[in-house]
Amino acid sequence: MRVLIACEYSGTVRDAFKALGHEALSCDLLPTDKPGQHHQGDIIEFIKHNPDWDLMICHPPCKYLAASGLHWNKRIIGREELTLESLNFVTLLFNAPIPKIVLENPIGRISSAIRKPDQIIQPWMFGDDASKATCLWLKGVTKLKATNVIKKLRYANQTPSGQNKLGPSIDRWKLRSKTYQGIADAMAFQWG
Ligand SMILES: C[S@@+](CC[C@H](N)C(=O)[O-])C[C@H]1O[C@@H](n2cnc3c(N)ncnc32)[C@H](O)[C@@H]1O
């Protein structure tokens, strides 16, 4: 298959598909962290000029969409507009002329503004000792099936109160946004 991974700097999902023999390319405004097939630039422009893909998996930014931050929209002037811009970006991705599309994002505004997700997955359903509710909106693919469920009261990435453990740092968003390997492997195996 020809697989495009939109908004991916880490190369995680791209390399999982490549390992199974697919032609996979990641696209992000940032350079790729791991050497591999990568286009650095705007994904919307890229698809316009390169529309020929079987499957696109999209990881758009969640900063202005995630439920956890939406309360700021009432307090910070202009933030609601950024949420609307993010929704527009997500809509463009999900309506791209590609037969199979997967959109990934945390619980948040997409559910009320566009539609509810088809499923909500967790890294611990795919062999990673971590908790992070992740919504998937699916077009043309079946729901992802759990591969290795780890049941724990508290996962390695959580504080006793259930928050994410990572403290403030310049690259906190990057560390928190990287796709978990177990999920990437399941995507490649089940959708490839
Ligand atoms: C939440 S992160 C996803 C990271 C991904 N899960 C990974 O493992 O690399 C969102 C990414 O979208 C990228 N991005 C934002 N706007 C973009 C655009 N217009 N075109 C391409 N990438 C974009 C950001 O640079 C950021 O790396």
PDBQT file of the ligand as one rigid body, heavy atoms in Angstrom, charges set to zero:
ROOT
HETATM    1  C1  LIG A 201       0.358  16.251  17.994  1.00  0.00    +0.000 C 
HETATM    2  S1  LIG A 201       1.790  16.315  16.979  1.00  0.00    +0.000 S 
HETATM    3  C2  LIG A 201       1.775  14.670  16.317  1.00  0.00    +0.000 C 
HETATM    4  C3  LIG A 201       3.056  13.926  16.522  1.00  0.00    +0.000 C 
HETATM    5  C4  LIG A 201       3.005  12.497  16.034  1.00  0.00    +0.000 C 
HETATM    6  N1  LIG A 201       2.109  11.671  16.828  1.00  0.00    +0.000 N 
HETATM    7  C5  LIG A 201       4.380  11.864  15.983  1.00  0.00    +0.000 C 
HETATM    8  O1  LIG A 201       4.575  10.766  16.587  1.00  0.00    +0.000 OA
HETATM    9  O2  LIG A 201       5.276  12.446  15.340  1.00  0.00    +0.000 OA
HETATM   10  C6  LIG A 201       1.200  17.320  15.671  1.00  0.00    +0.000 C 
HETATM   11  C7  LIG A 201       2.182  17.582  14.566  1.00  0.00    +0.000 C 
HETATM   12  O3  LIG A 201       1.516  18.289  13.515  1.00  0.00    +0.000 OA
HETATM   13  C8  LIG A 201       2.478  19.074  12.840  1.00  0.00    +0.000 C 
HETATM   14  N2  LIG A 201       1.763  20.060  11.987  1.00  0.00    +0.000 N 
HETATM   15  C9  LIG A 201       1.036  21.130  12.366  1.00  0.00    +0.000 A 
HETATM   16  N3  LIG A 201       0.518  21.774  11.286  1.00  0.00    +0.000 NA
HETATM   17  C10 LIG A 201       0.929  21.091  10.188  1.00  0.00    +0.000 A 
HETATM   18  C11 LIG A 201       0.733  21.263   8.791  1.00  0.00    +0.000 A 
HETATM   19  N4  LIG A 201       0.000  22.279   8.301  1.00  0.00    +0.000 N 
HETATM   20  N5  LIG A 201       1.303  20.381   7.936  1.00  0.00    +0.000 NA
HETATM   21  C12 LIG A 201       2.072  19.363   8.441  1.00  0.00    +0.000 A 
HETATM   22  N6  LIG A 201       2.286  19.136   9.753  1.00  0.00    +0.000 NA
HETATM   23  C13 LIG A 201       1.724  19.996  10.627  1.00  0.00    +0.000 A 
HETATM   24  C14 LIG A 201       3.286  19.671  13.992  1.00  0.00    +0.000 C 
HETATM   25  O4  LIG A 201       4.540  20.118  13.569  1.00  0.00    +0.000 OA
HETATM   26  C15 LIG A 201       3.359  18.476  14.956  1.00  0.00    +0.000 C 
HETATM   27  O5  LIG A 201       4.551  17.752  14.801  1.00  0.00    +0.000 OA
ENDROOT
TORSDOF 0
